[in-house]
Amino acid sequence: MASTIKELIDKKVNVVCVDGRNLIGILSGYDQLQNLVLTDCHERSYSSTSPVELVPLGVYIVRGDSLAILGELDVEEDAKRDLGGIRAEPVRPVLHTQS
Amino acid sequence: MLFFSFFKTLIGKTVAVELKNDVILTGTLHSCDQYLNLKLSSVTVVNGDKYPQLGCLKNAFVRGSVVRYVQIPSGEVNTELLEDATRKENAPKKREVAK
C-alpha cells in the first residue's frame, strides 16, 4: 500500500517543517516528492514568552525536503483551543536531514 | 527493499516514531512506502504538553528522511528471519555458469 497523502487533499492540514515552523492551511496539491500546495495558509509562531502569533501567508508551496510532519487537523478540537493562552517553545529544527 | 517489506508487515501495529527533531509520535502504522515515509493513525505525541503545535492531529504523515528511530513491539519481530533475510540480500550474487 502506497503511503499517499491523497486522503488529505482539500482538508485542513498542519505542517511541521524541518526548521520547526508550523504552517496551517488547506492542502490543495502535492506530488510524489511531497511538495505541497497550501491555500489559505497561515503560520503559527510559538514562543515561550508571548502568545501564539498568527502570520497570514496566502498560497504557499512547501518543498518536499523541508517537510517533517504532515497531519490532518482536527478542526473542532482546534477551534476549542485558546491559542492566545498557549506558551510553548517552538518545535526544534531537524538536524542531519537528507532528502 | 527488505526494510520496506519489513515495515509492511508492521502495518496495523502500534509503533513509536522518534524524529530527528526529538519529537516522538506513537500511533498505529497505517501505511509505508519505499522511502519509508510512514503514515500513522490515532497519533499521540509523547510529552504532548510540550508540543501544542501537534495537539490536534488526527493522523500524521511522517517523511522518511526525518525519522531517527522506529520503536516496534518486540513480539512482532522475528529477528532470526530478519537476520537471514539481511544475509540473503547482502550475499554475493552467484554467477550463471556457462554451459
Backbone of each chain as ProteinMPNN parsed JSONL, in Angstrom:
{"seq_chain_A": "MASTIKELIDKKVNVVCVDGRNLIGILSGYDQLQNLVLTDCHERSYSSTSPVELVPLGVYIVRGDSLAILGELDVEEDAKRDLGGIRAEPVRPVLHTQS", "coords_chain_A": {"N_chain_A": [[0.843, -1.19, 0.0], [0.663, 2.066, -0.975], [2.007, 4.939, 0.555], [0.23, 7.32, 0.396], [-0.748, 10.793, 0.236], [-3.174, 11.395, -0.487], [-5.683, 11.28, 0.734], [-5.717, 13.508, 2.266], [-6.237, 15.684, 0.795], [-7.722, 18.836, 0.106], [-8.32, 19.104, 2.743], [-8.002, 20.563, 6.005], [-4.812, 21.059, 7.034], [-1.94, 20.429, 9.103], [1.278, 21.44, 9.07], [4.506, 20.584, 9.899], [7.581, 21.946, 9.558], [11.029, 21.237, 8.612], [12.607, 23.171, 9.759], [11.288, 23.736, 12.03], [9.101, 25.319, 11.855], [5.577, 25.967, 11.857], [2.911, 25.386, 9.912], [-0.404, 26.082, 8.889], [-2.992, 25.134, 6.78], [-5.093, 24.737, 3.813], [-4.792, 21.773, 2.106], [-4.065, 21.774, -1.162], [-2.714, 20.611, -3.212], [-0.185, 18.212, -4.194], [2.853, 16.35, -4.755], [4.849, 13.488, -5.838], [7.182, 13.889, -4.456], [6.453, 14.966, -2.152], [6.175, 17.708, -2.315], [4.203, 20.451, -1.472], [1.089, 22.163, -1.95], [-0.358, 24.724, -0.337], [-3.305, 26.354, 0.455], [-4.885, 29.351, 1.629], [-3.297, 29.81, 3.854], [-1.621, 29.908, 7.013], [0.965, 30.85, 9.321], [1.737, 29.541, 12.494], [3.255, 30.956, 15.023], [5.114, 29.999, 17.653], [5.981, 30.798, 21.005], [7.834, 30.936, 24.049], [7.463, 33.043, 25.654], [5.537, 34.784, 24.704], [2.139, 35.132, 23.396], [0.684, 32.824, 20.955], [1.476, 33.63, 17.672], [-0.239, 34.554, 14.792], [0.479, 34.348, 11.463], [-0.541, 35.498, 8.483], [-0.309, 33.949, 5.305], [-1.249, 33.283, 2.772], [-1.238, 31.686, -0.383], [0.871, 28.934, -0.374], [3.813, 27.204, -1.31], [5.322, 24.34, -0.263], [8.443, 22.961, -0.223], [9.224, 19.579, -0.745], [11.483, 18.433, 0.6], [11.72, 19.942, 2.861], [9.727, 19.24, 4.507], [8.501, 17.888, 7.518], [6.474, 16.756, 9.337], [3.219, 15.963, 8.372], [-0.075, 16.479, 8.98], [-3.563, 15.747, 9.41], [-5.652, 18.264, 10.546], [-7.616, 18.329, 13.421], [-10.39, 19.937, 13.207], [-12.501, 20.723, 14.882], [-11.561, 20.21, 17.49], [-9.415, 21.905, 17.409], [-10.628, 24.395, 17.234], [-11.596, 24.702, 19.751], [-9.452, 25.343, 21.255], [-7.582, 27.788, 23.051], [-5.589, 29.79, 21.587], [-4.286, 32.081, 22.268], [-3.608, 31.762, 24.906], [-1.618, 29.928, 24.981], [1.63, 29.032, 25.702], [4.626, 28.098, 24.438], [7.695, 26.479, 23.671], [9.101, 26.701, 20.408], [8.931, 23.977, 18.0], [11.806, 21.987, 17.756], [14.405, 22.405, 15.278], [14.989, 20.047, 12.599], [17.794, 17.988, 12.633], [20.584, 16.98, 10.645], [19.377, 16.114, 8.167], [18.652, 14.463, 5.133], [17.456, 14.559, 1.884]], "CA_chain_A": [[0.0, 0.0, 0.0], [1.484, 3.28, -1.045], [1.722, 5.875, 1.636], [-0.114, 8.562, -0.292], [-1.381, 11.825, 1.042], [-4.378, 11.701, -1.262], [-6.851, 11.472, 1.613], [-5.645, 14.794, 2.97], [-6.481, 16.779, -0.146], [-8.835, 19.736, 0.454], [-8.545, 19.117, 4.193], [-7.15, 21.486, 6.736], [-3.663, 20.284, 7.49], [-0.932, 21.031, 9.955], [2.581, 21.048, 8.527], [5.677, 20.97, 10.677], [8.717, 21.96, 8.633], [12.281, 20.811, 9.238], [13.174, 24.256, 10.569], [10.474, 23.871, 13.229], [7.932, 26.177, 11.629], [4.29, 25.296, 11.919], [2.018, 26.005, 8.943], [-1.756, 25.534, 8.826], [-3.634, 25.562, 5.538], [-5.848, 23.716, 3.093], [-3.898, 21.093, 1.165], [-4.697, 21.775, -2.489], [-1.983, 19.781, -4.16], [1.062, 17.609, -3.728], [3.403, 15.418, -5.738], [5.494, 12.306, -5.253], [8.282, 14.307, -3.574], [5.775, 15.647, -1.037], [5.995, 19.151, -2.45], [2.808, 20.685, -1.108], [0.47, 23.464, -2.185], [-1.279, 25.055, 0.75], [-4.018, 27.614, 0.239], [-5.441, 29.958, 2.831], [-2.296, 29.291, 4.78], [-1.0, 30.815, 7.969], [1.963, 30.257, 10.208], [1.547, 29.758, 13.926], [4.582, 31.149, 15.579], [5.039, 29.749, 19.096], [7.062, 31.362, 21.805], [7.616, 30.629, 25.465], [7.233, 34.281, 26.396], [4.407, 35.565, 24.195], [1.095, 34.259, 22.832], [0.88, 32.32, 19.597], [1.278, 34.687, 16.685], [-0.727, 34.016, 13.522], [1.025, 35.132, 10.355], [-1.207, 35.077, 7.249], [0.671, 33.729, 4.235], [-1.882, 33.1, 1.462], [-0.918, 30.404, -1.01], [2.263, 28.586, -0.106], [4.323, 25.921, -1.776], [6.355, 23.832, 0.63], [9.251, 21.979, -0.916], [9.135, 18.302, -0.044], [12.581, 18.099, 1.509], [11.646, 20.673, 4.118], [8.569, 18.77, 5.26], [8.77, 16.867, 8.541], [5.226, 16.074, 9.669], [2.003, 16.484, 7.743], [-1.189, 15.804, 9.639], [-4.875, 16.374, 9.288], [-6.006, 18.988, 11.756], [-8.96, 18.112, 13.944], [-10.848, 21.335, 13.193], [-13.338, 21.0, 16.062], [-10.666, 20.27, 18.652], [-8.563, 23.072, 17.272], [-11.418, 25.598, 17.49], [-11.802, 24.797, 21.201], [-8.237, 25.783, 21.952], [-7.338, 29.213, 23.159], [-4.195, 29.934, 21.168], [-3.685, 33.226, 22.957], [-3.124, 31.374, 26.218], [-0.596, 28.886, 24.876], [3.042, 29.431, 25.657], [5.432, 26.894, 24.235], [8.892, 26.582, 22.833], [8.871, 26.171, 19.058], [9.497, 22.648, 17.753], [13.221, 22.115, 17.378], [14.665, 22.061, 13.872], [15.512, 18.712, 12.33], [19.224, 18.009, 12.332], [21.124, 15.904, 9.803], [18.425, 15.541, 7.234], [18.996, 14.352, 3.722], [16.234, 14.152, 1.196]], "C_chain_A": [[0.889, 1.256, 0.0], [1.049, 4.255, 0.032], [1.377, 7.237, 1.051], [-0.724, 9.571, 0.675], [-2.649, 12.293, 0.359], [-5.571, 12.035, -0.357], [-6.864, 12.841, 2.276], [-5.99, 15.967, 2.069], [-7.769, 17.519, 0.222], [-9.196, 19.697, 1.943], [-7.638, 20.167, 4.822], [-6.012, 20.699, 7.367], [-2.709, 21.139, 8.315], [0.412, 20.526, 9.458], [3.658, 21.514, 9.494], [6.878, 20.847, 9.741], [9.996, 21.555, 9.377], [12.928, 21.922, 10.072], [12.33, 24.531, 11.82], [9.25, 24.741, 13.043], [6.661, 25.353, 11.51], [3.312, 26.032, 11.003], [0.663, 25.297, 8.965], [-2.381, 26.01, 7.524], [-4.439, 24.431, 4.929], [-4.902, 23.083, 2.082], [-4.583, 21.007, -0.197], [-3.962, 20.89, -3.474], [-0.71, 19.237, -3.562], [1.633, 16.801, -4.886], [4.173, 14.308, -5.034], [6.69, 12.647, -4.365], [7.767, 15.021, -2.334], [5.938, 17.161, -1.098], [4.518, 19.418, -2.235], [2.349, 22.051, -1.582], [-0.552, 23.675, -1.075], [-1.979, 26.356, 0.411], [-4.593, 28.077, 1.57], [-4.579, 29.595, 4.038], [-1.882, 30.35, 5.803], [0.027, 30.082, 8.807], [1.562, 30.539, 11.638], [2.926, 29.803, 14.554], [4.496, 31.046, 17.103], [6.238, 30.359, 19.799], [6.78, 31.078, 23.267], [7.3, 31.887, 26.264], [6.036, 35.079, 25.9], [3.367, 34.63, 23.576], [1.421, 33.823, 21.41], [0.56, 33.436, 18.602], [0.841, 34.041, 15.379], [-0.25, 34.919, 12.392], [0.341, 34.684, 9.07], [-0.221, 35.011, 6.091], [0.036, 33.591, 2.858], [-1.597, 31.732, 0.886], [0.566, 30.127, -0.825], [2.613, 27.273, -0.777], [5.444, 25.516, -0.835], [7.148, 22.787, -0.141], [9.337, 20.706, -0.069], [10.243, 18.043, 0.948], [12.564, 18.91, 2.794], [10.415, 20.293, 4.936], [9.004, 17.739, 6.307], [7.499, 16.08, 8.844], [4.077, 16.764, 8.935], [0.844, 15.75, 8.387], [-2.488, 16.514, 9.39], [-5.236, 17.012, 10.616], [-7.432, 18.639, 12.161], [-9.573, 19.496, 14.175], [-11.65, 21.672, 14.453], [-12.494, 21.156, 17.321], [-9.865, 21.568, 18.623], [-9.318, 24.351, 17.614], [-11.623, 25.804, 18.993], [-10.597, 25.397, 21.923], [-8.117, 27.299, 21.965], [-5.855, 29.449, 22.848], [-3.49, 31.07, 21.902], [-3.086, 32.843, 24.303], [-1.997, 30.347, 26.177], [0.796, 29.509, 24.807], [3.842, 28.156, 25.478], [6.649, 27.225, 23.407], [8.523, 26.109, 21.436], [9.45, 24.755, 18.94], [10.929, 22.837, 17.266], [13.417, 21.788, 15.896], [15.217, 20.643, 13.747], [16.985, 18.834, 12.001], [19.56, 16.835, 11.433], [20.082, 15.295, 8.876], [19.017, 15.481, 5.831], [17.722, 13.955, 3.031], [16.537, 12.867, 0.432]], "O_chain_A": [[1.739, 1.447, 0.87], [-0.132, 4.366, 0.362], [2.139, 8.193, 1.193], [-1.152, 9.23, 1.777], [-3.134, 13.403, 0.577], [-6.355, 12.941, -0.64], [-7.893, 13.283, 2.786], [-6.033, 17.112, 2.52], [-8.769, 16.906, 0.597], [-10.246, 20.195, 2.348], [-6.644, 20.592, 4.234], [-6.243, 19.776, 8.147], [-2.682, 22.367, 8.231], [0.656, 19.32, 9.429], [3.715, 22.687, 9.861], [7.152, 19.775, 9.202], [10.035, 21.536, 10.607], [13.706, 21.643, 10.984], [12.626, 25.454, 12.579], [8.446, 24.891, 13.963], [6.687, 24.189, 11.109], [2.928, 27.168, 11.284], [0.592, 24.071, 9.048], [-2.299, 27.196, 7.206], [-4.468, 23.316, 5.45], [-4.28, 23.788, 1.288], [-5.552, 20.269, -0.371], [-4.54, 20.463, -4.473], [-0.216, 19.735, -2.55], [0.954, 16.595, -5.893], [4.156, 14.197, -3.808], [7.162, 11.799, -3.607], [8.535, 15.602, -1.568], [5.855, 17.836, -0.072], [3.671, 18.693, -2.758], [3.137, 22.996, -1.613], [-1.487, 22.892, -0.911], [-1.325, 27.355, 0.112], [-4.762, 27.293, 2.504], [-5.065, 29.145, 5.075], [-1.805, 31.538, 5.487], [-0.032, 28.865, 8.98], [1.104, 31.634, 11.963], [3.65, 28.809, 14.6], [3.887, 31.891, 17.76], [7.343, 30.424, 19.262], [5.623, 30.989, 23.677], [6.911, 31.8, 27.429], [5.561, 35.969, 26.607], [3.669, 33.477, 23.268], [2.306, 34.373, 20.755], [-0.48, 34.089, 18.684], [1.47, 33.094, 14.909], [-0.546, 36.114, 12.374], [0.615, 33.581, 8.599], [0.604, 35.908, 5.916], [0.728, 33.769, 1.856], [-1.702, 30.726, 1.587], [1.409, 30.985, -1.088], [1.807, 26.343, -0.807], [6.402, 26.264, -0.636], [6.573, 21.829, -0.658], [9.5, 20.757, 1.15], [9.998, 17.497, 2.024], [13.311, 18.607, 3.725], [10.099, 20.942, 5.933], [9.781, 16.831, 6.011], [7.453, 14.869, 8.631], [3.99, 17.991, 8.894], [0.787, 14.521, 8.342], [-2.522, 17.727, 9.185], [-5.14, 16.385, 11.671], [-8.344, 18.655, 11.333], [-9.317, 20.142, 15.191], [-11.506, 22.754, 15.021], [-12.675, 22.087, 18.106], [-9.664, 22.23, 19.641], [-8.756, 25.277, 18.199], [-11.801, 26.932, 19.454], [-10.706, 25.891, 23.045], [-8.501, 27.986, 21.019], [-4.992, 29.326, 23.716], [-2.28, 31.036, 22.128], [-2.172, 33.507, 24.793], [-1.482, 29.943, 27.22], [1.085, 30.374, 23.981], [3.74, 27.236, 26.288], [6.636, 28.121, 22.564], [7.706, 25.199, 21.295], [10.351, 24.383, 19.692], [11.219, 23.73, 16.469], [12.675, 20.984, 15.331], [15.831, 20.116, 14.674], [17.385, 19.674, 11.195], [18.883, 15.807, 11.466], [19.937, 14.074, 8.822], [19.783, 16.352, 5.42], [16.981, 13.107, 3.527], [15.657, 12.321, -0.233]]}, "seq_chain_B": "MLFFSFFKTLIGKTVAVELKNDVILTGTLHSCDQYLNLKLSSVTVVNGDKYPQLGCLKNAFVRGSVVRYVQIPSGEVNTELLEDATRKENAPKKREVAK", "coords_chain_B": {"N_chain_B": [[14.936, -2.589, -0.204], [14.255, -4.592, 1.472], [13.664, -3.599, 4.019], [11.472, -2.116, 3.504], [9.609, -4.128, 2.916], [9.656, -5.28, 5.396], [8.594, -3.253, 7.037], [6.086, -3.211, 5.971], [4.99, -5.488, 7.019], [4.463, -4.651, 9.527], [2.272, -3.086, 9.501], [-0.681, -1.826, 10.901], [0.096, -2.313, 13.45], [1.061, -0.989, 16.663], [3.294, 1.628, 16.852], [6.19, 3.557, 17.805], [7.487, 6.519, 16.732], [10.454, 8.133, 16.501], [11.559, 11.303, 15.765], [13.975, 13.319, 13.952], [13.88, 15.781, 15.082], [13.536, 15.358, 17.694], [10.927, 14.915, 18.467], [8.513, 12.574, 19.522], [6.291, 10.388, 18.149], [3.485, 8.38, 18.734], [1.493, 5.762, 17.449], [-0.859, 3.989, 15.335], [0.508, 2.104, 12.778], [-0.242, 2.971, 9.613], [0.328, 3.018, 6.885], [3.081, 2.6, 4.569], [5.81, 3.523, 2.513], [8.173, 3.092, -0.246], [10.233, 4.84, 0.39], [10.244, 4.731, 3.032], [8.549, 6.548, 4.158], [6.128, 7.226, 6.541], [2.798, 6.561, 7.547], [0.722, 7.37, 10.152], [-2.036, 6.471, 12.18], [-4.484, 7.498, 14.604], [-2.806, 9.204, 16.343], [-0.621, 10.025, 18.999], [1.266, 12.371, 20.835], [4.302, 12.0, 22.444], [5.039, 13.438, 25.529], [3.171, 15.457, 25.161], [2.205, 17.912, 26.16], [4.273, 19.594, 25.882], [4.374, 20.073, 23.247], [2.243, 21.797, 21.864], [1.824, 22.447, 19.268], [1.393, 20.138, 17.908], [-0.96, 19.238, 18.789], [-3.67, 18.806, 17.885], [-3.878, 16.697, 16.019], [-5.214, 14.326, 13.733], [-4.266, 12.285, 12.207], [-1.022, 11.338, 10.968], [1.439, 12.068, 8.571], [4.63, 11.093, 8.123], [7.677, 12.135, 6.954], [10.075, 10.052, 5.53], [12.763, 10.835, 5.613], [13.103, 12.303, 7.924], [12.972, 10.642, 10.034], [14.291, 9.213, 12.934], [14.366, 6.971, 14.738], [12.384, 3.971, 14.748], [10.331, 2.618, 17.011], [9.374, -0.604, 17.761], [6.955, -3.145, 18.599], [8.434, -5.761, 20.369], [7.562, -8.349, 20.255], [6.477, -8.622, 17.768], [8.412, -9.034, 15.947], [10.343, -11.222, 14.117], [13.376, -11.883, 14.725], [15.323, -13.649, 13.893], [14.501, -14.484, 11.371], [14.618, -12.05, 10.087], [17.344, -11.477, 10.24], [18.346, -13.549, 8.657], [17.185, -12.879, 6.209], [18.442, -10.478, 5.744], [21.104, -11.319, 5.433], [20.83, -12.845, 3.157], [20.095, -10.918, 1.331], [22.427, -9.474, 1.179], [24.253, -11.267, 0.301], [26.872, -12.348, -1.93], [26.193, -12.178, -5.387], [25.418, -15.06, -7.225], [27.222, -16.207, -10.001], [26.052, -16.91, -13.221], [26.539, -20.09, -14.474], [28.35, -20.851, -17.315], [27.439, -22.973, -19.942]], "CA_chain_B": [[13.602, -3.168, -0.392], [13.989, -5.509, 2.578], [13.031, -2.928, 5.148], [10.126, -1.755, 3.052], [8.774, -5.316, 3.156], [9.572, -5.472, 6.837], [7.638, -2.297, 7.593], [4.736, -3.581, 5.534], [4.455, -6.496, 7.946], [4.113, -3.994, 10.796], [1.07, -2.269, 9.317], [-1.734, -2.169, 11.866], [0.677, -2.42, 14.79], [1.358, 0.281, 17.311], [4.728, 1.931, 16.82], [6.593, 4.893, 18.245], [8.429, 7.042, 15.755], [11.212, 9.275, 17.001], [12.027, 12.112, 14.639], [15.259, 13.98, 14.148], [13.713, 16.982, 15.902], [13.305, 14.833, 19.049], [9.511, 14.641, 18.709], [8.178, 11.153, 19.437], [4.879, 10.155, 17.855], [3.049, 6.99, 18.784], [0.236, 5.574, 16.741], [-0.969, 2.755, 14.582], [1.115, 2.253, 11.46], [-1.326, 2.865, 8.634], [0.96, 2.59, 5.645], [4.508, 2.819, 4.462], [6.194, 3.404, 1.11], [9.551, 2.656, -0.482], [11.177, 5.751, 1.044], [9.937, 4.575, 4.448], [7.594, 7.533, 4.664], [5.184, 6.466, 7.346], [1.534, 7.188, 7.916], [0.218, 6.873, 11.432], [-3.375, 6.914, 12.561], [-4.644, 7.745, 16.052], [-1.487, 9.645, 16.801], [-0.436, 10.841, 20.197], [2.626, 12.874, 20.926], [4.903, 11.78, 23.761], [5.298, 14.754, 26.094], [2.292, 16.283, 24.345], [2.004, 19.281, 26.642], [5.416, 20.401, 25.418], [4.214, 20.331, 21.814], [0.87, 22.135, 21.483], [1.801, 22.512, 17.798], [0.97, 18.846, 17.375], [-2.032, 18.814, 19.661], [-4.971, 18.446, 17.303], [-3.697, 15.876, 14.816], [-5.989, 13.086, 13.645], [-3.326, 11.307, 11.66], [0.21, 12.03, 10.614], [2.333, 11.551, 7.545], [5.981, 11.453, 8.533], [8.6, 11.918, 5.854], [11.113, 9.086, 5.901], [14.074, 11.453, 5.832], [13.225, 12.933, 9.237], [12.812, 9.622, 11.07], [15.536, 8.735, 13.549], [14.116, 5.592, 15.157], [11.017, 3.47, 14.871], [10.277, 1.608, 18.073], [8.344, -1.556, 17.374], [6.753, -4.142, 19.64], [9.431, -6.814, 20.137], [6.877, -9.599, 19.941], [6.047, -8.651, 16.377], [9.555, -9.174, 15.059], [11.092, -12.46, 14.119], [14.721, -11.372, 14.43], [16.091, -14.658, 13.141], [14.06, -14.397, 9.98], [15.11, -10.774, 9.573], [18.784, -11.632, 10.044], [18.525, -14.404, 7.476], [16.812, -12.123, 5.013], [19.5, -9.487, 5.544], [22.266, -12.03, 4.879], [20.494, -13.249, 1.791], [20.103, -9.714, 0.493], [23.807, -8.992, 1.022], [25.122, -12.336, -0.196], [27.343, -12.088, -3.288], [25.347, -12.805, -6.394], [26.046, -16.194, -7.914], [27.294, -16.016, -11.461], [25.472, -18.021, -14.002], [27.616, -20.943, -15.031], [28.202, -21.045, -18.763], [27.474, -24.387, -20.314]], "C_chain_B": [[13.208, -4.037, 0.793], [13.223, -4.815, 3.7], [11.655, -2.379, 4.787], [9.182, -2.928, 3.308], [8.569, -5.524, 4.648], [8.547, -4.524, 7.455], [6.213, -2.621, 7.166], [4.123, -4.631, 6.456], [4.006, -5.868, 9.268], [2.852, -3.145, 10.694], [-0.048, -2.768, 10.234], [-1.225, -2.292, 13.286], [0.944, -1.021, 15.356], [2.864, 0.507, 17.335], [4.958, 3.323, 17.399], [7.68, 5.364, 17.289], [9.145, 8.242, 16.361], [11.806, 10.014, 15.821], [13.343, 12.789, 14.982], [15.122, 15.34, 14.822], [13.283, 16.618, 17.32], [11.833, 14.649, 19.406], [9.301, 13.13, 18.623], [6.669, 11.017, 19.232], [4.584, 8.682, 18.049], [1.721, 6.892, 18.057], [0.244, 4.243, 16.022], [-0.381, 2.99, 13.2], [0.054, 1.967, 10.407], [-0.767, 2.422, 7.29], [2.391, 3.081, 5.594], [4.841, 2.757, 2.976], [7.688, 3.109, 0.979], [10.59, 3.587, 0.138], [11.073, 5.653, 2.564], [9.261, 5.824, 5.026], [6.529, 6.746, 5.395], [3.903, 7.263, 7.538], [1.026, 6.54, 9.181], [-1.211, 7.357, 11.624], [-3.483, 6.865, 14.081], [-3.311, 8.072, 16.723], [-1.578, 10.309, 18.162], [1.029, 11.24, 20.253], [3.128, 12.598, 22.336], [5.344, 13.142, 24.284], [4.436, 15.811, 25.402], [2.128, 17.713, 24.842], [3.158, 20.197, 26.261], [5.24, 20.807, 23.955], [2.764, 20.631, 21.455], [0.717, 22.259, 19.962], [1.217, 21.25, 17.195], [-0.268, 18.337, 18.105], [-3.251, 18.233, 18.988], [-4.835, 17.593, 16.053], [-4.584, 14.642, 14.876], [-5.085, 11.956, 13.181], [-2.08, 12.058, 11.243], [0.946, 11.288, 9.513], [3.721, 12.02, 7.948], [6.928, 11.153, 7.384], [9.749, 11.034, 6.332], [12.431, 9.725, 6.271], [14.214, 12.103, 7.209], [13.074, 11.924, 10.375], [14.174, 9.226, 11.626], [15.373, 7.261, 13.957], [12.649, 5.238, 14.965], [11.063, 2.394, 15.942], [9.094, 0.702, 17.784], [8.148, -2.569, 18.486], [7.631, -5.366, 19.369], [8.776, -8.138, 19.762], [6.505, -9.743, 18.478], [7.191, -8.928, 15.418], [10.201, -10.536, 15.22], [12.518, -12.105, 13.719], [15.543, -12.366, 13.62], [15.781, -14.575, 11.66], [14.625, -13.134, 9.329], [16.611, -10.847, 9.3], [19.073, -12.459, 8.8], [18.267, -13.637, 6.195], [17.888, -11.086, 4.691], [20.732, -10.134, 4.922], [22.028, -12.371, 3.423], [20.603, -12.051, 0.855], [21.535, -9.263, 0.205], [24.752, -10.051, 0.484], [25.589, -12.009, -1.609], [26.501, -12.866, -4.287], [26.107, -13.936, -7.081], [26.081, -15.926, -9.409], [26.677, -17.215, -12.148], [26.609, -18.807, -14.645], [27.337, -21.173, -16.514], [28.313, -22.512, -19.103], [28.526, -24.644, -21.383]], "O_chain_B": [[12.028, -4.211, 1.096], [12.269, -5.361, 4.256], [10.792, -2.203, 5.647], [8.091, -2.749, 3.848], [7.486, -5.887, 5.108], [7.734, -4.929, 8.286], [5.256, -2.348, 7.891], [2.909, -4.67, 6.655], [3.262, -6.481, 10.034], [2.414, -2.554, 11.681], [-0.317, -3.966, 10.325], [-2.015, -2.367, 14.228], [1.035, -0.031, 14.63], [3.616, -0.351, 17.798], [4.046, 4.147, 17.471], [8.675, 4.671, 17.075], [8.516, 9.246, 16.694], [12.477, 9.42, 14.977], [13.765, 12.827, 16.138], [16.127, 15.991, 15.107], [12.742, 17.446, 18.052], [11.519, 14.266, 20.533], [9.856, 12.479, 17.739], [5.877, 11.48, 20.053], [5.34, 7.827, 17.586], [0.927, 7.833, 18.056], [1.207, 3.479, 16.085], [-0.731, 3.959, 12.527], [-0.478, 0.86, 10.324], [-1.334, 1.548, 6.634], [2.848, 3.853, 6.436], [4.205, 1.999, 2.244], [8.379, 2.904, 1.978], [11.719, 3.164, 0.386], [11.73, 6.398, 3.291], [9.381, 6.12, 6.215], [6.079, 5.707, 4.913], [3.929, 8.487, 7.674], [0.913, 5.318, 9.271], [-1.555, 8.488, 11.282], [-2.653, 6.251, 14.751], [-2.787, 7.316, 17.541], [-2.509, 11.066, 18.434], [1.907, 10.523, 19.774], [2.454, 12.925, 23.313], [5.959, 13.916, 23.551], [4.902, 16.909, 25.096], [1.933, 18.628, 24.042], [3.037, 21.421, 26.31], [5.866, 21.755, 23.482], [2.112, 19.811, 20.808], [-0.395, 22.182, 19.438], [0.623, 21.277, 16.117], [-0.587, 17.15, 18.048], [-3.816, 17.254, 19.477], [-5.614, 17.757, 15.114], [-4.7, 13.993, 15.916], [-5.135, 10.836, 13.689], [-2.086, 13.287, 11.175], [1.059, 10.062, 9.52], [3.955, 13.219, 8.098], [6.97, 10.024, 6.895], [10.315, 11.25, 7.403], [13.145, 9.226, 7.14], [15.328, 12.423, 7.624], [13.052, 12.305, 11.545], [15.101, 8.938, 10.868], [16.168, 6.412, 13.553], [11.78, 6.108, 15.014], [11.75, 1.383, 15.794], [7.968, 1.161, 17.589], [9.08, -2.833, 19.247], [7.585, -5.94, 18.281], [9.361, -8.948, 19.043], [6.249, -10.848, 18.0], [6.977, -9.046, 14.211], [10.557, -10.946, 16.325], [12.839, -12.031, 12.533], [16.351, -11.982, 12.774], [16.675, -14.593, 10.814], [15.052, -13.151, 8.175], [17.095, -10.354, 8.281], [19.936, -12.112, 7.994], [19.023, -13.731, 5.227], [18.207, -10.845, 3.526], [21.336, -9.582, 4.002], [22.904, -12.208, 2.573], [21.127, -12.15, -0.255], [21.826, -8.739, -0.87], [25.925, -9.77, 0.236], [24.826, -11.465, -2.406], [26.149, -14.026, -4.077], [27.268, -13.791, -7.463], [25.099, -15.478, -10.002], [26.781, -18.356, -11.7], [27.508, -18.246, -15.271], [26.26, -21.618, -16.91], [29.194, -23.209, -18.599], [28.697, -25.783, -21.819]]}, "name": "protein", "num_of_chains": 2, "seq": "MASTIKELIDKKVNVVCVDGRNLIGILSGYDQLQNLVLTDCHERSYSSTSPVELVPLGVYIVRGDSLAILGELDVEEDAKRDLGGIRAEPVRPVLHTQSMLFFSFFKTLIGKTVAVELKNDVILTGTLHSCDQYLNLKLSSVTVVNGDKYPQLGCLKNAFVRGSVVRYVQIPSGEVNTELLEDATRKENAPKKREVAK"}
